[in-house]
């Protein structure tokens, strides 16, 4: 019995040159419910920019989706291997 938690924290801002930035991170934590402890956690950094806020927001969503689509399985399997 495990529970996978995900937390996304993003900060958005615009610079003086008209670029809109989104920075932050996506963190996952695999909890072992039977033992009441974390089995492992992993964090991916997010950093995207665009010349309008809607495109920056879409790029941030894409940056969040990428590790969930391609790297999540390997990270979770890695939680089960001894360090």
ABEGO torsion letter per residue (X at the ends): XBBBBBBBBBBBBBBAAGBBBBBEBBBBBBBBAAAGBBAEBBBBBBBBBBABAAAAAAAAAAAAAAAAAAAAAAAAAAAABBX
